[in-house]
């Protein structure tokens, strides 16, 4: 059986025109493959052991990284006013901010000093500029997690994972009530979606931010540069603790072995032959790991053809139930995880963005003079866009040509990436614990959290992680979509459902229904208005909550006592 091991090589980046030079962009790990074999490697943090996937990505039937390097070269050339193949201090003033707070602030001199790395010559080369772009916008491939339901936005794992080891232990579930107490902002003893939303990292925060661009954790990690590989190693050490040595500073080779036939290839990077990978040895191995599954993806960008998705080869018995649904859709299982993959063409998004705003231009041009004033421009509703950025000649007469050029540049920037969007179609931890489906977590639900998650602990290690819960993933691979034209009706649905009315308690005696102020079906000590000693009498199971059944039992005893007294009186 074949083993798939690649070798690293440099990216050759050429300037447009006569200029030609080579650079290593942002520590990219590039595999020596033909133009038809442009590979992107991923590690899937599966429940039992990691799984290596390689996507052979083709954009317009060529290397998918070409779109990124072409974009960077065009942008560099547009900023290089004197065409000397460097960006000097004067030209640095025109370099826009790309979203890195540390590198985007300060004067042009300060920014240049931070970006000017090797050699430090007071100007930016193409390689230094490319490194900055890659840090800000990512490499040619990006993984994005997307919520399909509002309850999936709730990151209970991070909140309950007190020791930050990537999973929630039985002990952490047992103390969940105490851990989450700080998020109870309205002090009603139940936790709703708004209180638990992930952007509320500060329990005292008052202003809520929209969830539309909230990114969700996925079990996939990229293996394409030094940073991503080191980040993947951190996750591997957190998740697969059962494979670690006693010193917790190395992980067993068995963690990566799919069968006896591939063990020799894995052993190559075990330099001291102790049967374990140290962090350094694992770093070397993950640059050229044994690939367990290889898929080919073909996407159109400028050319016109149907996107396609094919399994080239598999090198693992862990892959099962393969089903080819169409040219662009397939599904299979890795261990217990069901993966549904599809590829999509987003060529139309590029043209649709431009046409939509060209039409909007004519609508908002109220006086029909052929250009937009500042007030008219505001009616376009272009997100995060200032009039001065679009009005290139600064004459305060924004023409449709200026708008079109801006939109073309904006949409081209996002289509230089291949994006793999991972939708989790399995149950979230919040949904598992929310037994009464009222979109809140009550004290009783938190007390029973450990009992509820036991069935999901597949490897029986008394700890729960994301992959053990999320057994069904829908994965879409496509070119980046222009943010200006993204509309996701699910976001609106999530926003509308955040504050659904909770019905009043209808079970138990009338006094019980009235005392249950938070409507969770139980009465806590805080809600109980009678003598505290009576609470202990009613709380028969001593769980610090009075249920409707316990209240009914007490009421029946009281009724029987009153009836007996009445009979004796007669």
FENJO-V274538 format. One record per residue. N is the residue number from 1. RES is the residue in one letter. NEAR is the number of other C-alpha atoms within 10 Angstrom. Layout:
((N/RES/NEAR) (N/RES/NEAR))
This chain:
((1/X/7) (2/X/11) (3/X/14) (4/X/16) (5/X/14) (6/X/16) (7/X/11) (8/X/13) (9/X/13) (10/X/15) (11/X/19) (12/X/13) (13/X/20) (14/X/16) (15/X/18) (16/X/12) (17/X/6) (18/X/6) (19/X/10) (20/X/11) (21/X/11) (22/X/13) (23/X/17) (24/X/17) (25/X/25) (26/X/21) (27/X/16) (28/X/21) (29/X/23) (30/X/24) (31/X/21) (32/X/15) (33/X/15) (34/X/10) (35/X/14) (36/X/16) (37/X/17) (38/X/22) (39/X/27) (40/X/22) (41/X/25) (42/X/22) (43/X/22) (44/X/19) (45/X/23) (46/X/22) (47/X/25) (48/X/16) (49/X/17) (50/X/20) (51/X/25) (52/X/23) (53/X/23) (54/X/21) (55/X/20) (56/X/24) (57/X/26) (58/X/24) (59/X/25) (60/X/18) (61/X/16) (62/X/18) (63/X/18) (64/X/28) (65/X/22) (66/X/19) (67/X/21) (68/X/23) (69/X/21) (70/X/16) (71/X/18) (72/X/23) (73/X/20) (74/X/13) (75/X/16) (76/X/23) (77/X/19) (78/X/13) (79/X/20) (80/X/20) (81/X/15) (82/X/12) (83/X/12) (84/X/11) (85/X/19) (86/X/20) (87/X/26) (88/X/21) (89/X/17) (90/X/12) (91/X/16) (92/X/18) (93/X/15) (94/X/14) (95/X/18) (96/X/9) (97/X/12) (98/X/14) (99/X/13) (100/X/13) (101/X/10) (102/X/9) (103/X/17) (104/X/18) (105/X/12) (106/X/11) (107/X/11) (108/X/18) (109/X/14) (110/X/13) (111/X/18) (112/X/22) (113/X/17) (114/X/14) (115/X/19) (116/X/17) (117/X/17) (118/X/10) (119/X/10) (120/X/12) (121/X/11) (122/X/16) (123/X/21) (124/X/26) (125/X/22) (126/X/22) (127/X/20) (128/X/21) (129/X/23) (130/X/25) (131/X/22) (132/X/20) (133/X/20) (134/X/18) (135/X/15) (136/X/16) (137/X/16) (138/X/15) (139/X/22) (140/X/21) (141/X/21) (142/X/17) (143/X/20) (144/X/17) (145/X/18) (146/X/19) (147/X/23) (148/X/17) (149/X/18) (150/X/20) (151/X/23) (152/X/22) (153/X/23) (154/X/24) (155/X/18) (156/X/18) (157/X/18) (158/X/15) (159/X/17) (160/X/21) (161/X/19) (162/X/15) (163/X/11) (164/X/12) (165/X/16) (166/X/21) (167/X/22) (168/X/22) (169/X/19) (170/X/18) (171/X/11) (172/X/19) (173/X/22) (174/X/17) (175/X/15) (176/X/22) (177/X/21) (178/X/12) (179/X/15) (180/X/16) (181/X/15) (182/X/14) (183/X/22) (184/X/15) (185/X/18) (186/X/10) (187/X/11) (188/X/14) (189/X/20) (190/X/23) (191/X/22) (192/X/21) (193/X/19) (194/X/19) (195/X/20) (196/X/24) (197/X/22) (198/X/20) (199/X/18) (200/X/16) (201/X/11) (202/X/10) (203/X/14) (204/X/10) (205/X/11) (206/X/9) (207/X/7) (208/X/11) (209/X/11) (210/X/11) (211/X/17) (212/X/16) (213/X/9) (214/X/17) (215/X/14) (216/X/18) (217/X/18) (218/X/20) (219/X/18) (220/X/22) (221/X/20) (222/X/19) (223/X/27) (224/X/23) (225/X/17) (226/X/15) (227/X/15) (228/X/17) (229/X/22) (230/X/17) (231/X/14) (232/X/22) (233/X/19) (234/X/14) (235/X/16) (236/X/20) (237/X/19) (238/X/15) (239/X/24) (240/X/19) (241/X/16) (242/X/15) (243/X/19) (244/X/20) (245/X/15) (246/X/10) (247/X/7) (248/X/12) (249/X/12) (250/X/20) (251/X/25) (252/X/19) (253/X/19) (254/X/15) (255/X/18) (256/X/19) (257/X/21) (258/X/19) (259/X/11) (260/X/7) (261/X/12) (262/X/20) (263/X/15) (264/X/10) (265/X/16) (266/X/19) (267/X/18) (268/X/13) (269/X/22) (270/X/20) (271/X/12) (272/X/12) (273/X/10) (274/X/11) (275/X/15) (276/X/23) (277/X/27) (278/X/21) (279/X/16) (280/X/13) (281/X/17) (282/X/20) (283/X/18) (284/X/16) (285/X/19) (286/X/20) (287/X/21) (288/X/20) (289/X/23) (290/X/25) (291/X/24) (292/X/24) (293/X/20) (294/X/20) (295/X/17) (296/X/19) (297/X/23) (298/X/26) (299/X/28) (300/X/21) (301/X/20) (302/X/9) (303/X/11) (304/X/11) (305/X/13) (306/X/13) (307/X/22) (308/X/19) (309/X/24) (310/X/18) (311/X/15) (312/X/12) (313/X/13) (314/X/17) (315/X/19) (316/X/17) (317/X/11) (318/X/14) (319/X/18) (320/X/14) (321/X/10) (322/X/14) (323/X/12) (324/X/15) (325/X/12) (326/X/11) (327/X/13) (328/X/18) (329/X/19) (330/X/18) (331/X/18) (332/X/16) (333/X/17) (334/X/19) (335/X/16) (336/X/18) (337/X/19) (338/X/21) (339/X/20) (340/X/19) (341/X/21) (342/X/22) (343/X/22) (344/X/18) (345/X/19) (346/X/18) (347/X/19) (348/X/10) (349/X/20) (350/X/21) (351/X/13) (352/X/13) (353/X/21) (354/X/21) (355/X/14) (356/X/11) (357/X/20) (358/X/17) (359/X/12) (360/X/15) (361/X/23) (362/X/16) (363/X/13) (364/X/18) (365/X/18) (366/X/13) (367/X/10) (368/X/11) (369/X/11) (370/X/13) (371/X/21) (372/X/26) (373/X/17) (374/X/14) (375/X/11) (376/X/17) (377/X/20) (378/X/15) (379/X/14) (380/X/17) (381/X/12) (382/X/13) (383/X/10) (384/X/6) (385/X/12) (386/X/12) (387/X/19) (388/X/13) (389/X/12) (390/X/19) (391/X/20) (392/X/16) (393/X/11) (394/X/11) (395/X/8) (396/X/15) (397/X/17) (398/X/23) (399/X/17) (400/X/17) (401/X/12) (402/X/17) (403/X/21) (404/X/17) (405/X/13) (406/X/17) (407/X/22) (408/X/16) (409/X/12) (410/X/17) (411/X/21) (412/X/18) (413/X/19) (414/X/19) (415/X/23) (416/X/26) (417/X/24) (418/X/25) (419/X/19) (420/X/21) (421/X/19) (422/X/25) (423/X/21) (424/X/24) (425/X/17) (426/X/18) (427/X/15) (428/X/21) (429/X/22) (430/X/22) (431/X/18) (432/X/16) (433/X/23) (434/X/19) (435/X/17) (436/X/14) (437/X/11) (438/X/15) (439/X/21) (440/X/23) (441/X/24) (442/X/24) (443/X/21) (444/X/20) (445/X/20) (446/X/22) (447/X/17) (448/X/15) (449/X/25) (450/X/21) (451/X/14) (452/X/16) (453/X/19) (454/X/14) (455/X/11) (456/X/17) (457/X/15) (458/X/17) (459/X/11) (460/X/10) (461/X/11) (462/X/15) (463/X/22) (464/X/26) (465/X/23) (466/X/20) (467/X/23) (468/X/21) (469/X/21) (470/X/21) (471/X/21) (472/X/18) (473/X/20) (474/X/16) (475/X/20) (476/X/17) (477/X/25) (478/X/24) (479/X/26) (480/X/23) (481/X/23) (482/X/20) (483/X/13) (484/X/18) (485/X/17) (486/X/10) (487/X/10) (488/X/9) (489/X/9) (490/X/14) (491/X/18) (492/X/12) (493/X/12) (494/X/18) (495/X/14) (496/X/11) (497/X/13) (498/X/14) (499/X/12) (500/X/9) (501/X/8) (502/X/12) (503/X/10) (504/X/14) (505/X/19) (506/X/13) (507/X/14) (508/X/19) (509/X/16) (510/X/11) (511/X/11) (512/X/22) (513/X/19) (514/X/16) (515/X/18) (516/X/20) (517/X/18) (518/X/20) (519/X/18) (520/X/24) (521/X/22) (522/X/25) (523/X/26) (524/X/23) (525/X/13) (526/X/11) (527/X/17) (528/X/17) (529/X/13) (530/X/10) (531/X/8) (532/X/11) (533/X/8) (534/X/11) (535/X/19) (536/X/16) (537/X/13) (538/X/20) (539/X/18) (540/X/16) (541/X/12) (542/X/11) (543/X/12) (544/X/17) (545/X/23) (546/X/24) (547/X/24) (548/X/20) (549/X/14) (550/X/18) (551/X/23) (552/X/16) (553/X/16) (554/X/17) (555/X/16) (556/X/13) (557/X/12) (558/X/12) (559/X/12) (560/X/12) (561/X/12) (562/X/12) (563/X/12) (564/X/12) (565/X/11) (566/X/10) (567/X/9) (568/X/8) (569/X/7) (570/X/6))
